Amino acid sequence: MMNKETTYVPPVKIQGKKTQLVDFILENLPNEFDTWIEPFMGSGVVGFNATSPKAVFADSNPHIINFYNAIKNKEINHLMVKQFLQEQGEILADKGQDYYNEVREKFNKEHRPLDFLFLNRSCFNGMIRFNRKLEFNVPYGHKPKRFARAYITKITNQVKQIAFLIENNDWAFVCQDFKETIKMANKNDLIYCDPPYIGRHVDYYDSWDEQNELDLENALRTCGANFIVSTWHSNQYRKNTYLESLWKNYNTITTSHFYHLGGKEENRNAVTEALILNYEAKHRQEPIKVPIYRQIALDI
Ligand SMILES: C[S@@+](CC[C@H](N)C(=O)[O-])C[C@H]1O[C@@H](n2cnc3c(N)ncnc32)[C@H](O)[C@@H]1O
């Protein structure tokens, strides 16, 4: 299980990633389970930090899965990433947006994992978004000298760390719908779900409606394994009413058990996140400070 000294930061960025909630989630895992099953892996930050020896990471977005399978199959490694980003970064610094658009067009035809990484780390806000024609359509991030030396070193380290984890554990990366992934679970496994929030239809691979939410609850209820679902609880204006209807028979814990709410203004306005569990939660009763997210540096 997780070594608390180390937090792994994945090389892929994605909107809605649970970086800040990793410790909160990991503190509430059951004491034992066989395989970590993650049907909505996104960046993978939660499962990578759970460091279960056996895991299934899945997502409906094939480019995320291709990227991690390319690391697993050793088609790409940290040294290739370093060289690629150095070369591409120089051209980007020279040509700017035109070059970004050129790579985006190439990626939309060839789907190469290194181009995916390049776009993901130079696009606007590190977003992953595809249109109905399955084309990556996020615009250029317009950061001058995007691939500066320190930034390339950071990404290269991230790839090296994740490659190490993948090589030393029995981890599978599968592109499929969440219902198929949940069917793979045995009763001693743990399923961690982080579905998109309802109503945010901004991406072809990442839309979510009420039927999806109903199907998720049904699949989890009938699969027999322990599960955790990440969702939102409330913000200043609204609350997630599904917690009082669809999910009412499960245990719910929120980050208000975790953050110092009411102190800083940014915390008062923040979304309160929730975890839904079908087993007894172990959350701390006393509020504790949000852990500072740390990345360890490796020599490369
Ligand atoms: C909120 S993100 C997960 C973020 C992840 N927990 C992290 O920390 O990076 C939701 C993910 O679910 C995937 N997804 C959306 N609909 C799906 C479906 N029907 N089946 C499987 N994955 C789906 C999206 O592609 C996206 O990567």
The ligand as a MOL file (V3000), in Angstrom:
LIG
                    3D

  0  0  0     0  0            999 V3000
M  V30 BEGIN CTAB
M  V30 COUNTS 27 29 0 0 0
M  V30 BEGIN ATOM
M  V30 1 C -13.6850 12.9530 -13.5220 0
M  V30 2 S -12.7110 12.0830 -14.6850 0 CHG=1
M  V30 3 C -11.7740 10.9950 -13.6500 0
M  V30 4 C -10.6490 11.7420 -13.0050 0
M  V30 5 C -9.6880 10.8420 -12.2510 0
M  V30 6 N -10.2660 10.3170 -11.0390 0
M  V30 7 C -8.4430 11.6370 -11.8980 0
M  V30 8 O -8.2190 11.9190 -10.7050 0
M  V30 9 O -7.6950 12.0130 -12.8060 0 CHG=-1
M  V30 10 C -13.8710 11.0170 -15.4330 0
M  V30 11 C -13.2780 10.0410 -16.4480 0
M  V30 12 O -14.3280 9.1530 -16.8120 0
M  V30 13 C -14.1960 8.8290 -18.1910 0
M  V30 14 N -15.5270 8.3690 -18.6240 0
M  V30 15 C -16.6140 9.1120 -18.9280 0
M  V30 16 N -17.6570 8.3240 -19.2470 0
M  V30 17 C -17.2270 7.0390 -19.1290 0
M  V30 18 C -17.8330 5.7680 -19.3140 0
M  V30 19 N -19.1110 5.6670 -19.7050 0
M  V30 20 N -17.0980 4.6610 -19.0770 0
M  V30 21 C -15.7960 4.7620 -18.7100 0
M  V30 22 N -15.1520 5.9330 -18.5250 0
M  V30 23 C -15.8550 7.0600 -18.7240 0
M  V30 24 C -13.7000 10.1130 -18.8390 0
M  V30 25 O -13.0300 9.8590 -20.0630 0
M  V30 26 C -12.7910 10.6860 -17.7520 0
M  V30 27 O -11.4570 10.2960 -17.9810 0
M  V30 END ATOM
M  V30 BEGIN BOND
M  V30 1 1 1 2
M  V30 2 1 2 3
M  V30 3 1 2 10
M  V30 4 1 3 4
M  V30 5 1 4 5
M  V30 6 1 5 6
M  V30 7 1 5 7
M  V30 8 2 7 8
M  V30 9 1 7 9
M  V30 10 1 10 11
M  V30 11 1 11 12
M  V30 12 1 11 26
M  V30 13 1 12 13
M  V30 14 1 13 14
M  V30 15 1 13 24
M  V30 16 1 14 15
M  V30 17 1 14 23
M  V30 18 2 15 16
M  V30 19 1 16 17
M  V30 20 1 17 18
M  V30 21 2 17 23
M  V30 22 1 18 19
M  V30 23 2 18 20
M  V30 24 1 20 21
M  V30 25 2 21 22
M  V30 26 1 22 23
M  V30 27 1 24 25
M  V30 28 1 24 26
M  V30 29 1 26 27
M  V30 END BOND
M  V30 END CTAB
M  END
